Every structure is written in structure tokens, then in C-alpha cells.
């Protein structure tokens, strides 16, 4: 057997460089490159290999380990999981900084390969700098923290172990049903150890992503269930987009006149003005979708994992005889809510079920104008909110209206946390698929700018906008610098409402007077953070990092800034002060967050009683 002597790190990169995927006859190189921050745990191993023998893999220098993994995940998401990045860090704090982003990728079913440095396998110099010593189990290191947030985890303590570990890692990364973060922990000494690897290990490997058809019996069960239902509602999740099933979704809905509601991940599955698109569903949902959900006797979930925001903590579907058909590539998700499980590719499943329903001459029981009337009613509400004026300044919904009306239809918006996801889910009008990039599986603050950078890497021909609150911006804006370094322009739309106002609103809605959520000075009078708001000049901060920056305090200034930002060639920030509390809320939704049963506050006790009554009314627990 022909072999080549390489270090483990060199062999790993050569292997990754030869991995490809093929779906629907289209072949794509699986790994675009490696994002990394070097330290003593990886600089002389993977660092040397990247410098000397990276093949066609591009190296991108991250500025924060969490941020670079967010960027890698956003890249994979925008590429429909057809091309990905690996991410490398040093041991200890560098590795642990990636854990949050690893969980974000796994929760959202997004593939990313993590290559954290690890302790010396030989233990000769133990304990090394940044080593975590667990006295009761010396085999444990900081990288064990990745086990719970990874879909596959391994530690390479001998260079020849790479031969099996790398194959298993790519298997999971390319499996649409099981994908997420994959971690290969790499002891820093083993990275540099050599082995005679077989040349066959480095031959081009094509992984075929076969569209998995649903089992015929599962389709028959779905058909029998659907025959007796007159008020079906489709809930379109992210799986519709990942399966490139938008056309099939539209065809299915149109064939039987079934309204379509969208989750955060599924938004843009249908253009907003499609007559059967009734908008967002759940806690951040629209009135039309939530009213239809309340009376639906059948929910057809397509590629959704039914988070509590989608189901409004299982209160959204209130019909006494409601049942579920769950179309999902992942059997774990298709089994939820006691539904009829149709486990398979979304595109193939929709086509197959449509054929069976057409043969059975299925008809729904909606009134001739019921869906149209509800949709018209909701769009009138969106128009009102987009035009809403506030005497104290620019309202958040007015700002979003200006942005939505000014941006090109092909532009991509990226968001993740705060009050903005709720407003965007309800109000944002999408015309093209993959233009609404929301990380709401983990709703990870700090994802927005890193995610926008990743999306811009994936689709440099589009304008990409990070829609971010001041709280998330302060948590993580580091990859703004990386976007400048890589020449990948993003536009950051920074909504400044002086704090964590989303949680502030949630807090006050459940009996609190407001505590610890606004960016204020500590008051000498109260001893708490109740003084004046902190005067932060975000535009000046962005300029200091090398970006272009504007500030817009009125709708007219905002539109002008957006038009100017379009002409800029580098990353640009627009600071948008908005009046706190001018976001949307409600619309026939509820979210169970847990309210104290015991409190000195009558308002808290009243909120607890309301929560109890809501829970008692929920059919599905």
C-alpha cells in the first residue's frame, strides 16, 4: 500500500481538501476553508499545516472564537448546507469560546467542523498553560465541554486515529438528518506527530446527498388522517429552504387552497404577497396566521422542529380535535406532538403527498374569502405599523418600514436576538427565498454581525445587512473587522434603544417594574442602575474600527443613509436611535416563561395566576 508521511495536522487538511458533496447532480467542494485564531495549542500544528500545505483551503483570521464559528455557521446556512468551514482554536479559553457557537449551530441543524487544540496526549509537560486539571478524572479537558453541543465528538490521541475519526466527522456533517457541530479535539503534540498515511485516504471523495423518499405507508397514514380534516394549516420551517422545496410548497398549497404560515427559519419560503402566505406564526406571529392556527383541525408541519415560539408554548393550536402531520428529514422532529410522522426529504414528501391527495380529490372547508380577508386585515396592520409616528423620536416599526421599502428585494437581512426578531418575523416582507436569515433556534446575542459576514462570504453578489440591537452589538462586533480585512462588505443597521429592551418589556409584562435591563448609570439616590442613559456613540466606534458610519434619527435621514450605504464599498454602520418599547407584541400569542408563585409584589402574583390559567387551557403538554 502506497503511503505518505505527514503530520496529523497536515493529513487532516489534505483530507478535508478532497471532500465533495453531490446533490441533484450538482457537485460542490465541501470545505471552503478554515477560520482560526492561533495560540500555543494549534499554531505549531494546524498553523504550520495551514501555512505550508493547506491545498485549496482558504484561511480566514477570526477576531473572536465564538464570532468566527457564528460566521462559519452563517456561511453554511446561506449555502443551504452545501459548503462549510472548519474552525480552529487553541486549548482552554480559546476552545471554550467556541462552545456557545457550537450549540447555536447544532440547535439550528447547521454543519460546522470544530478543531480545538487540546492537552498534550503524552502528558510530558503537564500541566501546560491553560490546561484544565480535573483531579478526579485526568482524561477530562476543556474540550469535553463540546460533547453536549456536538453531533459527533472525538479526541485524536494518536495520529492514525484520524483515519476513522475524519470519515465519521464528514459523515455527520453531510447527513441532512443528523448534521450540526462536529468536534475533533486535537492534542497539541499529536497535531505535530507524523504517521505513514495511505495515499488512498487523500483521494477525492464525493458524498452523495440522496433525497430520501418517505415510506409509502407513512404517506397512506397521512392521507387517511387528512381526509377527515377541513381546516388544515401548513407550518413551513427551515427544512423547506434546506431541501430547496419552495416551489413544491407553493404547488402543494395552491393545489388544495391550504394557507401557509412561516416559522422564523422558514420565512421566505413563500413571497409575502402570495395569496396563501398568512405570515408568521407563534409568539412572534402575525394575526392572520395565529387566528387560523387557533381554529385549525390539522397542522402540516414541513421541516419545523416545533419550538415553543412556533407553538406559542403549545397554546397556538386550540381546536379540540387538532392533529398533526409532520414532514421532516429528521425522525426526532417528525415524531413530535404525537403527529403522523412522514420522515423524508421535504421536496419529495410534498410531491408524493400532493399526488395522493389529488387522487383522493381532497378539498378543504375554508370559506371562499376567509383566508383573503384575514390576510388583507393583517397587511393593513403592517402598513399601519410601518407608518407609525412617535412624538419622542423614531419608532422601531417605522424604521423597519423605511428599511424594508428601501432595500433591494435580493438583499439579505441577518438577525438573531432582542425585540427585532419579533418585528421582523411579523412585519418584514420577503420576495425571494434565502433573503431572511434569522438565527432563532438559539437566539444567540452576538450572532448578527458575524452571521452577516458569513452570509456575505457565501453570497458576495448580494447586499447583506446585519439588523442588530445595541445590546447584541456590545456583546460581539469583532467580525466587523474581519469583514474589512476580507473585503466583504456588510451594512450594520444598529437599533439603539439603550439596553436589553426586549427582556425589559418581558419583565414588565409579568409584574416587574423593570430591573437591570437598561444601559443607565448607577444612581446615587437609588443605588441601582436607574440614572441617565449611557451616551454611546456607535457611529464613532465603527469609524474607529475602519468602517464607514452614519447616524439617522428620522425616517428621512434613515432612507438617505441607506441609499448612501448602498454606494459604499466597505462595511458600513448606520446608527438608528429608536424609542424604547415601540416594538410589536401580542397578536393572539402567548409565551410561557415561568412566573414566581411567591412574591411580595401583587403584580407578580397576578401574573402567576394568569400563567396558571393559560397552562390549564393548553391541550398539548
C-alpha positions in Angstrom: 0.0 0.0 0.0 1.4 3.4 -1.0 1.8 5.8 1.9 2.9 9.3 2.6 4.5 10.5 5.8 2.6 13.6 7.2 1.9 15.1 10.5 -1.6 14.5 11.7 -2.5 18.2 11.1 -1.1 18.1 7.5 -3.1 14.9 6.9 -6.3 16.3 8.2 -6.1 19.4 5.9 -5.2 17.2 2.9 -8.2 15.0 3.7 -10.6 18.0 4.1 -9.4 19.5 0.9 -10.5 16.4 -1.1 -14.1 16.1 0.2 -17.0 16.9 -2.1 -20.8 16.6 -2.0 -23.2 15.9 -4.8 -26.9 16.6 -4.7 -29.3 16.6 -7.6 -26.4 16.1 -9.9 -24.5 19.2 -8.7 -21.1 18.6 -7.2 -19.7 21.1 -4.7 -16.4 21.2 -2.8 -17.4 20.6 0.9 -14.8 22.6 2.7 -14.2 26.2 1.6 -11.5 26.8 4.2 -10.6 27.2 7.8 -11.3 30.1 10.2 -9.0 30.3 13.1 -7.3 32.1 15.9 -3.9 30.7 16.8 -2.4 30.0 20.2 0.1 27.6 21.6 -2.4 24.8 21.3 -2.7 24.9 17.5 -0.2 27.4 16.0 2.7 24.9 15.5 0.4 22.0 14.5 -2.5 23.2 12.4 -0.9 26.6 12.0 2.1 25.1 10.3 -0.1 22.9 8.1 -2.2 25.8 7.0 0.8 27.9 6.2 2.7 25.2 4.2 0.2 22.6 3.0 -3.4 23.8 3.0 -4.1 22.9 -0.6 -7.0 25.0 -1.9 -8.4 25.7 1.6 -8.6 29.4 2.3 -7.6 30.6 5.8 -9.7 33.4 7.4 -8.4 35.0 10.6 -11.1 35.3 13.2 -11.2 38.0 15.9 -13.3 36.2 18.4 -13.6 32.4 18.6 -17.3 32.5 19.1 -17.7 35.1 16.3 -15.8 33.1 13.8 -17.9 29.9 14.4 -21.0 32.0 14.0 -19.6 33.3 10.7 -18.9 29.7 9.6 -22.4 28.6 10.6 -24.0 31.5 8.8 -21.9 30.7 5.7 -23.2 27.1 5.7 -26.8 28.2 6.3 -26.7 30.7 3.4 -25.1 28.0 1.2 -28.0 25.6 2.1 -25.5 23.4 3.9 -23.7 22.5 0.7 -20.4 24.1 1.6 -18.8 24.7 5.1 -15.8 26.0 7.0 -13.8 24.4 9.7 -12.8 26.5 12.8 -9.6 26.1 14.9 -8.7 27.5 18.2 -6.1 27.0 21.0 -6.8 25.0 24.1 -8.6 26.3 27.2 -10.3 29.7 26.9 -9.9 29.7 23.1 -11.6 26.4 22.8 -14.3 27.2 25.3 -15.1 30.4 23.5 -16.4 28.2 20.6 -18.9 26.2 22.8 -21.8 28.7 22.6 -21.5 29.0 18.8 -21.2 25.2 18.6 -24.6 24.9 20.4 -26.0 27.6 18.1 -25.0 25.5 15.0 -26.3 22.2 16.4 -29.7 23.6 17.5 -30.2 25.1 14.1 -29.0 21.9 12.3 -26.1 23.7 10.6 -22.8 21.9 9.9 -19.6 23.3 11.1 -16.3 21.4 11.9 -14.6 22.5 15.1 -10.9 21.8 15.6 -9.9 22.9 19.1 -6.5 22.4 20.5 -6.2 20.0 23.5 -3.9 18.9 26.3 -0.7 17.1 25.5 -1.5 13.4 24.9 1.9 12.3 26.3 1.3 14.4 29.4 5.1 15.1 29.5 4.8 18.8 30.3 1.6 18.7 32.3 0.0 20.9 33.4 0.6 23.2 30.4 -0.6 26.8 30.1 -4.5 26.9 30.0 -4.9 23.3 30.9 -7.9 22.3 32.9 -6.9 19.8 35.6 -9.8 17.6 36.8 -8.3 15.8 39.7 -11.0 13.1 39.8 -10.6 12.2 36.1 -7.4 13.3 34.4 -8.7 12.3 30.9 -11.1 15.3 31.1 -10.1 18.5 29.4 -11.8 21.7 28.4 -12.8 20.2 25.1 -15.1 17.7 26.9 -17.5 20.7 27.1 -18.2 20.2 23.4 -19.7 16.8 23.9 -23.2 18.1 24.8 -23.3 20.6 21.9 -21.8 18.4 19.2 -23.5 15.9 16.9 -20.2 14.0 16.8 -17.2 14.3 19.1 -13.8 12.7 19.1 -10.3 13.2 20.5 -7.4 12.2 18.4 -4.7 10.9 20.8 -2.8 9.0 18.1 -2.2 10.3 14.6 -3.5 7.1 13.0 -6.9 7.6 14.7 -7.6 10.4 12.2 -8.3 7.7 9.6 -11.5 6.7 11.2 -12.4 10.0 13.0 -12.3 12.2 9.9 -14.5 9.8 8.0 -17.1 9.8 10.8 -16.9 13.6 11.1 -17.7 14.1 7.5 -20.5 11.5 7.6 -22.3 13.5 10.2 -21.6 16.9 8.6 -23.1 15.7 5.3 -26.2 14.0 6.8 -29.2 16.4 6.5 -31.0 14.5 9.2 -28.1 14.5 11.8 -25.9 17.5 10.9 -24.7 20.1 13.4 -21.5 20.9 15.1 -18.8 18.3 14.8 -15.8 18.4 17.2 -12.4 16.8 16.7 -10.3 17.7 19.7 -6.6 17.8 18.7 -3.9 17.5 21.4 -1.2 19.9 20.6 1.6 17.3 20.5 -0.4 14.9 18.3 -1.1 17.6 15.7 2.7 17.6 15.0 3.3 13.8 15.2 3.9 12.0 11.9 2.4 8.8 10.5 2.6 6.9 7.2 -0.9 7.6 5.9 -2.2 5.6 2.9 -2.5 7.7 -0.2 -6.0 6.3 -0.7 -7.1 8.4 2.3 -6.5 11.5 0.3 -8.3 10.6 -2.9 -11.2 12.7 -4.0 -14.3 11.6 -2.1 -17.8 12.5 -3.2 -20.6 12.3 -0.6 -23.9 11.8 -2.3 -26.8 13.7 -0.6 -29.6 11.4 -1.7 -33.1 12.8 -1.4 -34.8 10.3 1.0 -38.4 9.5 -0.1 -41.0 9.0 2.5 -42.2 5.5 3.2 -45.4 4.7 1.3 -47.2 3.6 4.5 -46.4 6.9 6.1 -48.0 8.7 3.2 -51.1 6.5 3.4 -51.4 7.2 7.1 -51.1 11.0 6.4 -53.7 10.7 3.6 -56.2 8.9 5.9 -55.7 11.5 8.6 -56.1 14.4 6.2 -59.3 13.1 4.6 -61.4 14.0 7.6 -59.9 17.5 8.1 -61.4 20.7 6.7 -59.3 23.4 8.2 -55.6 22.4 7.6 -52.7 24.9 8.1 -49.2 24.4 6.7 -46.4 25.4 9.0 -43.3 26.0 6.9 -40.0 25.6 8.7 -36.3 25.9 7.7 -36.4 22.4 6.2 -38.3 23.8 3.3 -35.4 26.0 2.4 -32.7 23.5 3.1 -34.4 21.0 0.8 -34.9 23.6 -1.9 -38.6 22.8 -1.7 -40.1 26.3 -2.1 -41.7 25.6 -5.5 -43.1 22.3 -4.2 -44.5 24.0 -1.1 -46.3 26.6 -3.3 -47.6 23.9 -5.6 -48.9 21.8 -2.7 -50.6 24.8 -1.0 -52.2 26.0 -4.3 -53.4 22.6 -5.3 -55.7 22.4 -2.2 -56.0 26.0 -1.1 -54.2 25.5 2.2 -52.8 28.6 4.0 -49.1 28.6 4.8 -47.7 30.1 8.0 -43.9 30.5 8.4 -41.6 29.9 11.3 -38.5 32.2 11.8 -36.3 29.7 9.9 -38.9 29.1 7.3 -39.7 32.7 6.5 -39.1 33.5 2.8 -40.4 30.0 1.8 -43.2 31.9 0.0 -43.1 35.5 -1.1 -45.1 37.7 1.3 -47.7 38.6 -1.2 -48.6 35.1 -2.2 -52.3 34.8 -1.6 -51.9 31.8 0.7 -49.0 33.2 2.8 -50.7 34.2 6.0 -47.4 35.3 7.6 -45.5 34.5 10.8 -46.8 32.0 13.4 -46.5 31.7 17.1 -45.1 34.0 19.8 -43.7 36.4 17.2 -46.5 35.6 14.8 -49.0 37.6 12.7 -52.6 37.9 13.5 -53.8 36.1 10.4 -51.6 33.0 11.0 -52.3 32.8 14.7 -56.1 33.1 14.2 -56.0 30.3 11.6 -53.8 28.2 13.9 -56.3 28.6 16.7 -59.1 27.1 14.6 -57.1 24.6 12.5 -58.0 21.0 12.9 -54.9 19.8 11.1 -51.3 21.2 11.2 -49.0 20.1 8.4 -45.5 20.9 9.7 -42.9 20.9 7.0 -39.3 21.0 8.1 -40.0 22.5 11.5 -38.8 21.4 14.9 -41.9 23.0 16.7 -40.0 25.3 19.1 -42.1 27.0 21.8 -42.1 30.2 19.8 -43.6 28.3 16.9 -46.3 26.6 19.0 -46.8 29.6 21.4 -45.8 27.2 24.2 -48.3 24.7 22.8 -51.2 27.1 23.0 -51.4 28.1 19.4 -53.3 25.1 18.2 -56.5 25.2 20.2 -59.0 23.2 18.1 -60.3 20.3 20.3 -59.6 17.8 17.6 -56.4 19.2 16.2 -53.9 16.7 14.8 -50.5 16.9 13.1 -48.8 15.6 10.0 -45.0 16.1 10.4 -42.9 16.1 7.3 -39.2 16.1 8.3 -35.9 14.5 7.3 -35.2 14.0 11.0 -37.2 11.3 12.7 -36.7 13.0 16.1 -38.6 16.1 14.8 -41.2 14.2 12.7 -42.3 12.3 15.8 -43.2 15.5 17.8 -46.7 16.4 19.2 -47.9 12.9 18.6 -48.2 13.6 14.9 -48.4 11.3 11.9 -44.7 11.0 11.0 -43.6 11.4 7.4 -39.9 11.1 7.6 -38.2 12.1 4.4 -36.9 14.9 2.2 -39.3 17.8 2.2 -39.4 18.2 -1.5 -40.0 14.6 -2.3 -42.6 14.2 0.5 -44.6 17.2 -0.6 -44.7 16.0 -4.1 -45.7 12.4 -3.1 -48.4 13.6 -0.6 -49.8 16.0 -3.2 -50.3 13.2 -5.7 -52.2 11.1 -3.1 -54.4 14.0 -2.1 -55.2 14.9 -5.7 -56.1 11.3 -6.4 -58.4 11.4 -3.4 -60.0 14.7 -4.6 -59.2 16.4 -1.3 -61.0 19.7 -0.6 -60.7 22.0 2.4 -63.6 23.6 4.2 -62.5 27.3 4.3 -64.9 30.0 3.2 -64.4 31.5 -0.2 -62.8 34.7 1.1 -61.8 33.7 4.7 -58.1 33.4 4.0 -58.0 36.5 1.8 -59.9 38.6 4.3 -57.6 37.7 7.2 -54.5 38.3 5.0 -55.8 41.7 4.0 -56.6 42.6 7.6 -53.1 41.8 8.6 -51.4 43.6 5.8 -53.3 46.7 6.8 -51.9 46.3 10.3 -48.4 46.1 8.8 -48.9 49.2 6.8 -50.1 51.0 9.9 -47.0 49.9 11.9 -44.7 50.8 9.1 -46.1 54.3 9.1 -46.3 54.7 12.9 -45.1 58.0 14.2 -43.9 58.7 17.8 -43.6 62.1 19.4 -40.3 61.2 21.1 -38.5 60.1 18.0 -38.3 57.3 15.5 -40.4 54.2 16.3 -38.8 50.8 15.7 -41.6 49.7 13.4 -41.4 52.9 11.3 -37.6 52.4 11.0 -38.1 48.8 9.8 -40.7 50.0 7.3 -38.3 52.5 5.8 -35.6 49.8 5.6 -37.9 47.2 4.0 -39.1 49.7 1.4 -35.6 50.9 0.5 -33.6 47.7 0.3 -33.4 45.7 -2.9 -35.6 42.5 -2.9 -32.4 40.4 -3.3 -30.8 41.8 -0.1 -30.2 39.5 2.8 -31.0 40.6 6.3 -29.4 38.8 9.3 -30.7 38.9 12.8 -30.8 36.8 16.0 -31.9 38.3 19.2 -33.8 41.0 21.1 -37.1 42.6 20.0 -36.0 42.8 16.4 -36.7 39.2 15.5 -40.3 39.6 16.6 -40.8 42.7 14.5 -39.0 41.2 11.5 -40.9 37.9 11.7 -44.2 39.7 11.8 -43.6 42.7 9.5 -40.7 42.0 7.1 -41.9 41.5 3.5 -39.8 39.0 1.6 -39.9 38.5 -2.1 -37.1 36.0 -2.6 -36.0 32.8 -0.8 -32.9 33.0 1.4 -33.2 36.7 1.9 -34.4 36.4 5.6 -31.5 34.9 7.6 -32.7 34.6 11.2 -30.9 32.6 13.8 -33.7 31.9 16.2 -33.1 28.3 17.2 -30.7 29.6 19.9 -31.4 33.3 19.5 -27.8 33.9 20.3 -26.9 37.5 21.0 -23.8 38.5 19.1 -24.6 36.3 16.1 -25.8 39.2 13.9 -22.6 40.9 12.7 -20.6 37.6 12.5 -23.5 36.0 10.8 -23.8 38.8 8.2 -20.1 38.4 7.5 -20.6 34.7 6.9 -23.6 35.3 4.6 -21.6 37.9 2.7 -18.8 35.3 2.2 -21.4 32.9 0.8 -23.2 35.4 -1.5 -20.9 38.3 -2.2 -23.1 39.4 -5.1 -25.9 40.3 -2.7 -26.1 43.2 -0.2 -26.1 41.8 3.3 -27.5 43.7 6.3 -27.0 42.9 10.0 -30.0 44.1 11.9 -28.8 44.3 15.4 -29.7 46.0 18.7 -27.2 47.9 20.8 -27.1 45.1 23.4 -26.1 42.5 20.8 -23.6 44.9 19.2 -21.9 45.5 22.5 -21.7 41.7 23.1 -19.9 41.0 19.9 -18.9 43.1 17.0 -15.4 41.7 16.4 -16.1 40.2 13.0 -16.8 43.7 11.7 -13.0 44.0 11.5 -12.8 40.6 9.7 -15.3 41.8 7.1 -13.0 44.8 6.4 -9.9 42.5 6.3 -11.6 40.2 3.8 -13.1 42.9 1.7 -16.6 41.5 2.2 -18.9 44.5 2.7 -21.8 44.2 5.2 -24.1 47.0 6.3 -24.9 47.1 10.0 -28.2 48.6 11.0 -27.8 49.3 14.7 -31.0 50.0 16.6 -30.1 51.9 19.7 -32.8 51.7 22.4 -30.4 52.0 25.4 -30.5 48.4 26.7 -31.9 45.0 26.6 -35.4 46.3 25.9 -36.9 43.1 24.7 -36.3 41.4 28.1 -37.2 44.7 29.8 -40.6 44.5 28.1 -41.0 40.8 29.0 -40.0 41.6 32.6 -42.6 44.4 33.0 -45.3 42.3 31.3 -45.0 39.8 34.1 -45.2 42.0 37.2 -41.8 43.7 37.4 -41.3 47.4 37.5 -38.2 47.0 35.3 -34.8 46.0 36.7 -31.3 45.6 35.3 -32.1 45.8 31.6 -31.4 49.3 30.6 -28.0 50.9 29.9 -28.0 53.5 32.7 -25.6 55.0 35.2 -25.8 53.8 38.8 -27.9 56.3 40.7 -26.6 57.7 44.0 -30.2 58.1 45.1 -31.5 54.5 44.5 -28.2 52.7 44.4 -29.4 50.9 41.3 -28.9 51.3 37.6 -31.6 54.0 37.3 -29.6 57.1 36.4 -29.3 58.7 33.0 -28.8 56.5 29.9 -25.2 55.9 28.8 -24.3 58.2 25.9 -22.6 55.7 23.5 -21.6 57.0 20.0 -21.8 53.8 18.0 -21.1 55.5 14.7 -17.9 56.9 16.0 -16.9 53.5 17.4 -17.5 51.9 13.9 -15.4 54.6 12.3 -12.6 53.9 14.8 -12.6 50.3 13.6 -12.2 51.4 10.0 -15.9 51.2 8.8 -18.0 53.9 7.2 -20.7 55.2 9.5 -23.9 57.3 9.6 -26.5 58.3 12.1 -30.2 58.6 11.3 -32.7 60.0 13.8 -35.6 60.5 11.4 -37.3 58.4 8.6 -35.9 60.8 6.0 -32.4 60.6 7.4 -32.6 56.8 7.5 -33.7 56.5 3.9 -30.8 58.8 2.8 -28.3 56.8 4.9 -29.5 53.6 3.4 -29.0 54.9 -0.1 -25.6 56.3 0.8 -24.6 53.0 2.4 -25.5 51.1 -0.9 -22.8 53.2 -2.6 -20.1 52.4 -0.1 -17.6 49.7 -1.0 -16.7 48.7 2.6 -18.5 47.7 5.7 -20.9 50.5 6.9 -22.8 51.1 10.1 -26.0 53.1 10.4 -26.8 54.1 14.0 -30.6 54.3 14.4 -31.8 55.7 17.8 -35.4 54.4 18.3 -37.9 54.9 21.1 -37.8 52.0 23.5 -41.0 50.0 23.7 -42.1 50.8 20.1 -41.8 47.2 19.0 -44.7 44.8 18.3 -46.3 42.3 20.7 -49.3 40.1 21.1 -51.5 39.1 18.2 -53.2 36.1 19.7 -50.0 34.6 21.1 -48.6 33.6 24.5 -45.2 32.6 25.8 -44.7 30.5 29.0 -41.7 31.9 30.7 -42.4 30.9 34.3 -43.6 33.5 36.8 -42.9 33.2 40.6 -45.5 31.6 42.7 -44.4 33.6 45.8 -43.6 37.3 45.7 -44.1 40.4 47.8 -45.5 42.0 44.6 -49.2 41.8 43.9 -48.5 42.4 40.2 -46.2 39.3 40.1 -48.8 37.2 41.9 -51.4 38.2 39.4 -49.1 37.4 36.6 -48.5 34.0 38.1 -52.2 33.3 38.3 -52.6 34.3 34.6 -49.8 31.9 33.7 -51.5 29.1 35.6 -54.8 29.7 33.8 -53.1 29.7 30.4 -51.3 26.4 31.1 -54.6 24.8 32.2 -56.1 25.8 28.9 -53.3 24.2 26.8 -54.3 20.9 25.3 -50.9 19.6 24.5 -48.5 19.4 27.4 
